[in-house]
Amino acid sequence: MALTPKKDADAARDNLFLREVDDALRQDQMVNIVQNYGRYLLIGIVVILLALGGWFWYRHMQAEEAGVRGEEMTVALDAVRNANLTGAANALKTLETADQPGYRAAAQLLAAGIRQEQDDAKGAAAIFAKVAGDESLPQPLRNLALIRQTAAEYDSLKPQDVITRLQPLAVPGNPWFGSAGEMVAIAHMRMNKPDLAGPLFQKLAEDKQVPETIRSRARQLAGVMGIDAVDDPSKAQGVSAPVAAPGLAAPAGAQ
């Protein structure tokens, strides 16, 4: 049944009244919220703005500091290229304690290399040890430092200490199998354990991922122990005499 005009008008007035009441209620609610919580809302807005400002400032300072570190590293590298090792070492002092792990590790490795060039094996080993023990750095970089540390102090280490330190890296498939395996194998030789040294030299000689300089030495030392590790007869000719100390060559793909 259709509504009469009078009823239509009444319904319209009721709807208008309800909307006005609803608007008034919402307005009162907003006033109450502002009165009761306005201070906290204002504080929250200020905190958010301060946090954003602090974040932008932090990012700016990081970028600025990274630029400074980059300039310092450039100065050190230029000094190395000019054979000014003392100047390079001085330029690296600040970088060696930098907050950025990448710059710090690079500076420490370079500083340790300079110590080696200056015949300071003990000082070099101490710096390599810092990098190897830095848990903020990627494991491959720490492994590199451990290899360099062990090579620097090899003659002063007990053979068993060398084996214990490098055994996890002296396995086929590890990127540092060549350098670690050679040092471990020679440590076994020093302990008069040819039954352990020989097979390891054989693995080194047969592993095509190992640098050729290490494979060549491993073939000859394996042969001295009665193990035929020559996979190519042409390589059996012209092999240099066995070395007294281990070589340190970068693993395949790391040069």
C-alpha positions as CSV (number, residue, x, y, z in Angstrom):
1,M,0.0,0.0,0.0
2,A,1.5,3.3,-1.1
3,L,2.3,6.0,1.5
4,T,0.2,9.1,1.5
5,P,1.9,12.5,0.9
6,K,1.4,13.3,4.6
7,K,3.2,10.1,5.6
8,D,5.9,10.7,3.1
9,A,6.6,14.2,4.6
10,D,6.6,12.7,8.1
11,A,9.1,10.1,7.1
12,A,11.3,12.7,5.5
13,R,11.3,14.8,8.6
14,D,12.1,11.8,10.7
15,N,15.1,10.9,8.5
16,L,16.3,14.5,8.6
17,F,16.0,14.5,12.4
18,L,17.9,11.2,12.7
19,R,20.7,12.6,10.5
20,E,20.9,15.7,12.6
21,V,21.0,13.7,15.8
22,D,23.7,11.4,14.3
23,D,25.8,14.4,13.1
24,A,25.5,16.0,16.5
25,L,26.5,12.7,18.2
26,R,29.5,12.4,16.0
27,Q,30.5,16.0,16.7
28,D,30.2,15.4,20.4
29,Q,32.3,12.3,20.2
30,M,35.0,14.1,18.3
31,V,34.9,16.9,20.9
32,N,35.2,14.4,23.7
33,I,38.1,12.6,21.9
34,V,40.0,15.9,21.4
35,Q,39.3,16.9,25.0
36,N,40.2,13.6,26.5
37,Y,42.9,12.4,24.2
38,G,44.0,15.5,22.3
39,R,47.2,15.9,24.3
40,Y,48.2,12.3,23.6
41,L,47.4,12.5,20.0
42,L,49.6,15.6,19.7
43,I,52.4,13.9,21.6
44,G,52.1,10.9,19.3
45,I,52.3,13.1,16.2
46,V,55.4,14.9,17.5
47,V,57.1,11.6,18.3
48,I,56.4,10.3,14.8
49,L,57.8,13.5,13.3
50,L,60.9,13.3,15.5
51,A,61.4,9.7,14.6
52,L,61.2,10.4,10.9
53,G,63.5,13.4,11.3
54,G,66.0,11.2,13.2
55,W,65.9,8.5,10.6
56,F,66.6,10.9,7.8
57,W,69.4,12.4,9.8
58,Y,70.9,9.0,10.5
59,R,70.8,8.0,6.9
60,H,72.4,11.3,5.9
61,M,75.2,10.8,8.5
62,Q,75.7,7.2,7.3
63,A,76.1,8.4,3.7
64,E,78.4,11.2,4.7
65,E,80.5,8.9,6.8
66,A,80.7,6.3,4.1
67,G,82.0,9.0,1.7
68,V,84.7,9.9,4.2
69,R,85.7,6.2,4.6
70,G,85.8,5.8,0.9
71,E,88.2,8.8,0.6
72,E,90.4,7.4,3.4
73,M,90.6,4.0,1.6
74,T,91.5,5.7,-1.7
75,V,94.4,7.5,0.1
76,A,95.6,4.2,1.5
77,L,95.4,2.4,-1.9
78,D,97.2,5.2,-3.7
79,A,100.0,5.0,-1.1
80,V,100.3,1.2,-1.7
81,R,100.4,1.8,-5.5
82,N,103.3,4.2,-4.9
83,A,105.1,1.7,-2.7
84,N,104.6,4.0,0.3
85,L,103.8,1.3,2.8
86,T,104.3,3.5,5.9
87,G,101.9,6.1,4.5
88,A,99.4,3.4,3.6
89,A,99.6,2.0,7.1
90,N,99.0,5.4,8.7
91,A,96.0,6.0,6.4
92,L,94.4,2.7,7.4
93,K,94.6,3.3,11.2
94,T,91.2,5.0,11.4
95,L,89.6,2.6,8.9
96,E,90.7,-0.4,11.0
97,T,88.3,0.6,13.7
98,A,85.5,1.9,11.4
99,D,81.9,1.1,12.3
100,Q,81.2,-0.2,8.8
101,P,82.2,-3.9,8.8
102,G,83.1,-3.8,5.1
103,Y,85.6,-0.9,5.3
104,R,86.9,-2.2,8.6
105,A,87.7,-5.7,7.3
106,A,89.2,-4.4,4.0
107,A,91.4,-2.1,6.0
108,Q,92.5,-4.8,8.4
109,L,93.3,-7.2,5.6
110,L,95.3,-4.6,3.8
111,A,97.1,-3.5,7.0
112,A,98.0,-7.2,7.7
113,G,99.4,-7.5,4.1
114,I,101.5,-4.5,4.7
115,R,102.9,-6.0,7.9
116,Q,103.9,-9.1,5.9
117,E,105.7,-7.0,3.3
118,Q,107.6,-5.4,6.2
119,D,108.6,-8.8,7.5
120,D,106.3,-8.5,10.6
121,A,104.7,-11.9,10.4
122,K,103.6,-11.8,14.1
123,G,101.9,-8.4,13.6
124,A,100.2,-9.6,10.4
125,A,98.9,-12.8,12.1
126,A,97.4,-10.7,14.9
127,I,95.4,-8.6,12.5
128,F,94.3,-11.6,10.5
129,A,93.1,-13.2,13.7
130,K,90.9,-10.1,14.4
131,V,89.2,-10.5,11.1
132,A,88.8,-14.3,11.5
133,G,87.1,-13.8,14.9
134,D,84.8,-10.9,13.8
135,E,81.3,-12.4,13.9
136,S,79.8,-9.4,12.1
137,L,81.6,-10.4,8.9
138,P,80.6,-13.0,6.3
139,Q,82.0,-16.5,6.9
140,P,83.9,-16.7,3.6
141,L,85.8,-13.5,4.5
142,R,86.6,-14.9,7.9
143,N,87.8,-18.1,6.4
144,L,90.2,-16.1,4.1
145,A,91.6,-14.3,7.2
146,L,92.0,-17.7,9.0
147,I,94.0,-19.1,6.1
148,R,96.2,-16.0,5.9
149,Q,96.7,-16.0,9.7
150,T,97.7,-19.7,9.7
151,A,100.1,-19.1,6.8
152,A,101.7,-16.1,8.5
153,E,102.4,-18.0,11.7
154,Y,102.8,-21.5,10.2
155,D,106.4,-22.1,11.3
156,S,105.6,-21.2,14.9
157,L,102.5,-23.4,15.2
158,K,102.5,-27.0,16.4
159,P,101.4,-29.3,13.5
160,Q,98.4,-30.5,15.5
161,D,97.3,-26.9,16.0
162,V,97.4,-26.4,12.2
163,I,95.3,-29.5,11.7
164,T,92.8,-28.6,14.3
165,R,92.4,-25.1,13.0
166,L,92.1,-25.9,9.3
167,Q,90.6,-29.3,9.2
168,P,87.0,-28.0,8.5
169,L,88.4,-26.2,5.4
170,A,90.7,-29.0,4.2
171,V,88.0,-31.0,2.4
172,P,87.3,-31.3,-1.3
173,G,84.6,-28.9,-2.5
174,N,85.5,-26.2,0.0
175,P,86.7,-23.0,-1.8
176,W,89.9,-23.0,0.4
177,F,90.6,-26.7,0.0
178,G,93.8,-26.0,-1.9
179,S,95.5,-23.8,0.7
180,A,94.0,-25.4,3.8
181,G,94.6,-28.9,2.5
182,E,98.2,-28.3,1.7
183,M,99.0,-26.9,5.1
184,V,97.2,-29.7,6.8
185,A,99.0,-32.3,4.7
186,I,102.4,-30.8,5.5
187,A,101.4,-30.8,9.2
188,H,100.8,-34.5,8.9
189,M,104.2,-34.9,7.3
190,R,105.8,-33.1,10.2
191,M,104.1,-35.5,12.6
192,N,105.5,-38.4,10.6
193,K,102.0,-39.5,9.5
194,P,102.5,-40.3,5.8
195,D,99.3,-42.5,5.9
196,L,97.3,-39.3,6.4
197,A,99.5,-36.9,4.4
198,G,99.8,-39.0,1.2
199,P,96.1,-39.5,0.5
200,L,95.4,-35.8,1.1
201,F,98.2,-34.8,-1.3
202,Q,96.6,-37.1,-3.8
203,K,93.2,-35.5,-3.4
204,L,94.8,-32.1,-3.9
205,A,96.7,-33.2,-7.0
206,E,93.5,-34.7,-8.6
207,D,91.2,-31.8,-7.7
208,K,90.8,-29.6,-10.8
209,Q,89.3,-26.8,-8.7
210,V,92.6,-26.4,-6.8
211,P,95.1,-23.9,-8.2
212,E,97.7,-25.6,-10.4
213,T,100.7,-24.4,-8.3
214,I,99.3,-26.3,-5.3
215,R,98.4,-29.4,-7.5
216,S,101.9,-29.5,-8.9
217,R,103.5,-29.6,-5.4
218,A,101.0,-32.1,-4.2
219,R,101.8,-34.5,-7.1
220,Q,105.4,-34.5,-6.3
221,L,105.0,-34.9,-2.5
222,A,102.5,-37.7,-3.1
223,G,105.0,-39.4,-5.3
224,V,107.7,-39.1,-2.6
225,M,105.3,-41.1,-0.4
226,G,104.8,-43.7,-3.1
227,I,101.4,-42.5,-4.3
228,D,100.9,-42.0,-8.0
229,A,98.9,-38.8,-8.3
230,V,99.9,-37.8,-11.9
231,D,96.7,-37.6,-13.9
232,D,98.6,-36.2,-17.0
233,P,102.0,-37.7,-17.8
234,S,103.2,-34.4,-19.3
235,K,102.8,-32.8,-15.9
236,A,105.3,-35.2,-14.4
237,Q,108.2,-33.4,-16.2
238,G,109.7,-30.2,-15.0
239,V,108.1,-30.3,-11.6
240,S,110.0,-28.1,-9.1
241,A,111.6,-29.4,-6.0
242,P,109.3,-29.8,-2.9
243,V,108.8,-26.7,-0.9
244,A,109.5,-26.5,2.8
245,A,106.6,-24.3,3.7
246,P,103.1,-24.2,2.3
247,G,102.1,-21.9,-0.4
248,L,99.1,-19.7,-0.2
249,A,97.1,-19.4,-3.4
250,A,93.6,-18.2,-3.8
251,P,90.9,-20.8,-4.4
252,A,89.4,-21.2,-7.8
253,G,87.0,-18.3,-8.4
254,A,88.4,-16.3,-5.5
255,Q,91.3,-14.7,-7.4
